[in-house]
Amino acid sequence: MGRLQDKVAIVTGGASGIGAMIVDRFVKEGATVIAADINEDALNKASEKENVYGMKLDVTSEEGWKSLTKDVQEKFGKIDILINNAGVSTEKTIDELDYKDWEFLNKINGFGTMLGMKYTVPYMTENKKGAVVNLSSITSQVGMGLNSYSASKGAVRAITRAAATQYARNGVRVNAVFPGVIQTPMVASLESSDQALAQINAMTPMGRLGKPEEVASAILFLASDDASYITGVELPIDGGYTAL
Ligand SMILES: NC(=O)c1ccc[n+]([C@@H]2O[C@H](COP(=O)([O-])OP(=O)(O)OC[C@H]3O[C@@H](n4cnc5c(N)ncnc54)[C@H](O)[C@@H]3O)[C@@H](O)[C@H]2O)c1
């Protein structure tokens, strides 16, 4: 029996990188997984796998969330797990940023995460049980120069704690993970620069980047009943970067 046997999970940004790895891992552990993403082409590929249902979603759309959660409830009878993973990044400095950049990043990473909880937690509450894992980032804890991205992930960090305390008596646990630099399409430009890569590796006690499967494993733990007395935690997955 899998660690998520018969659970119904929604994974946003499930068509790429860390999200795609979470989808695979959850299915292996017995879950039915809704991969929700804005990228329809990548979603179609993800949905070819057994027990994976691709659904198009822009996480910033209230209407989109309303209709997706209603469809999932009608089709599968419940929602057990939400992984707020969809995200976007920028390397712009403060000098280069304008309001449009700020709004774009914060709307998807921050507001999108809040909307996910707003529309899934009521279904979890009906069963007095649920688990949410939000994707923050070590850039919300240390200065890595990713300005508006860091701010948006700081919002994820804060709202995770607020939601954990608000929903604890509804039986819904809310935790956050803080990945370091993980090998996905999001960091492709960093990986292609020998200098940047050497700098990150030098600052990471383990001396290497993380792999999407290493993030998926930690998220699996927090989403599963193995973490039944854990809520509001901030778990770094960073090869020791923030321990320095
Ligand atoms: N890769 C890293 O180093 C790293 C580090 C810390 C945190 N994170 C976080 O992990 C999460 C996953 O990142 P990744 O590295 O796998 O990136 P990725 O670019 O490979 O995947 C992000 C996914 O989010 C989807 N997405 C973007 N905007 C969306 C929207 N409006 N609605 C729905 N889906 C949308 C994209 O289509 C894509 O499939 C993000 O929240 C990211 O900020 C990544």
The ligand as an SDF file (V2000), in Angstrom:
LIG
                    3D

 44 48  0  0  0  0  0  0  0  0999 V2000
   14.0370   25.4730   -9.3520 N   0  0  0  0  0  0  0  0  0  0  0  0
   14.4480   26.1010   -8.2600 C   0  0  0  0  0  0  0  0  0  0  0  0
   15.6570   26.3130   -8.0550 O   0  0  0  0  0  0  0  0  0  0  0  0
   13.4570   26.5430   -7.2160 C   0  0  0  0  0  0  0  0  0  0  0  0
   13.9460   26.9970   -5.9710 C   0  0  0  0  0  0  0  0  0  0  0  0
   13.0690   27.4070   -4.9990 C   0  0  0  0  0  0  0  0  0  0  0  0
   11.7010   27.3710   -5.2390 C   0  0  0  0  0  0  0  0  0  0  0  0
   11.2350   26.9520   -6.4490 N   0  0  0  0  0  0  0  0  0  0  0  0
    9.7990   26.9610   -6.6550 C   0  0  0  0  0  0  0  0  0  0  0  0
    9.3470   25.6770   -7.0150 O   0  0  0  0  0  0  0  0  0  0  0  0
    8.1980   25.7920   -7.8590 C   0  0  0  0  0  0  0  0  0  0  0  0
    8.3830   24.9820   -9.1250 C   0  0  0  0  0  0  0  0  0  0  0  0
    9.4600   25.5520   -9.8490 O   0  0  0  0  0  0  0  0  0  0  0  0
   10.2650   24.7870  -11.0130 P   0  0  0  0  0  0  0  0  0  0  0  0
   11.6850   25.0600  -10.7760 O   0  0  0  0  0  0  0  0  0  0  0  0
    9.7800   23.4010  -11.1300 O   0  0  0  0  0  0  0  0  0  0  0  0
    9.8310   25.6900  -12.2740 O   0  0  0  0  0  0  0  0  0  0  0  0
    9.3080   25.3060  -13.7350 P   0  0  0  0  0  0  0  0  0  0  0  0
    9.4340   26.5750  -14.5030 O   0  0  0  0  0  0  0  0  0  0  0  0
    9.9740   24.0790  -14.2430 O   0  0  0  0  0  0  0  0  0  0  0  0
    7.7590   24.9720  -13.4920 O   0  0  0  0  0  0  0  0  0  0  0  0
    6.8290   25.9390  -13.1190 C   0  0  0  0  0  0  0  0  0  0  0  0
    5.4570   25.5030  -13.6250 C   0  0  0  0  0  0  0  0  0  0  0  0
    4.4880   26.4920  -13.2050 O   0  0  0  0  0  0  0  0  0  0  0  0
    3.6020   26.7140  -14.2960 C   0  0  0  0  0  0  0  0  0  0  0  0
    2.9530   28.0320  -14.1830 N   0  0  0  0  0  0  0  0  0  0  0  0
    3.5320   29.2540  -14.3280 C   0  0  0  0  0  0  0  0  0  0  0  0
    2.6010   30.2120  -14.2060 N   0  0  0  0  0  0  0  0  0  0  0  0
    1.4090   29.5920  -13.9490 C   0  0  0  0  0  0  0  0  0  0  0  0
    0.0880   30.0480  -13.7250 C   0  0  0  0  0  0  0  0  0  0  0  0
   -0.2260   31.3600  -13.7520 N   0  0  0  0  0  0  0  0  0  0  0  0
   -0.8800   29.1330  -13.5000 N   0  0  0  0  0  0  0  0  0  0  0  0
   -0.5910   27.8100  -13.5050 C   0  0  0  0  0  0  0  0  0  0  0  0
    0.6340   27.3110  -13.7250 N   0  0  0  0  0  0  0  0  0  0  0  0
    1.6310   28.1970  -13.9480 C   0  0  0  0  0  0  0  0  0  0  0  0
    4.4970   26.6310  -15.5340 C   0  0  0  0  0  0  0  0  0  0  0  0
    3.7300   26.4280  -16.7320 O   0  0  0  0  0  0  0  0  0  0  0  0
    5.3930   25.4510  -15.1770 C   0  0  0  0  0  0  0  0  0  0  0  0
    4.8130   24.2130  -15.6020 O   0  0  0  0  0  0  0  0  0  0  0  0
    8.0090   27.2900   -8.1070 C   0  0  0  0  0  0  0  0  0  0  0  0
    7.0560   27.8110   -7.2060 O   0  0  0  0  0  0  0  0  0  0  0  0
    9.3700   27.8590   -7.8170 C   0  0  0  0  0  0  0  0  0  0  0  0
    9.3320   29.2220   -7.4610 O   0  0  0  0  0  0  0  0  0  0  0  0
   12.0860   26.5290   -7.4450 C   0  0  0  0  0  0  0  0  0  0  0  0
  1  2  1  0
  2  3  2  0
  2  4  1  0
  4  5  1  0
  4 44  2  0
  5  6  2  0
  6  7  1  0
  7  8  2  0
  8  9  1  0
  8 44  1  0
  9 10  1  0
  9 42  1  0
 10 11  1  0
 11 12  1  0
 11 40  1  0
 12 13  1  0
 13 14  1  0
 14 15  2  0
 14 16  1  0
 14 17  1  0
 17 18  1  0
 18 19  2  0
 18 20  1  0
 18 21  1  0
 21 22  1  0
 22 23  1  0
 23 24  1  0
 23 38  1  0
 24 25  1  0
 25 26  1  0
 25 36  1  0
 26 27  1  0
 26 35  1  0
 27 28  2  0
 28 29  1  0
 29 30  1  0
 29 35  2  0
 30 31  1  0
 30 32  2  0
 32 33  1  0
 33 34  2  0
 34 35  1  0
 36 37  1  0
 36 38  1  0
 38 39  1  0
 40 41  1  0
 40 42  1  0
 42 43  1  0
M  CHG  2   8   1  16  -1
M  END
$$$$
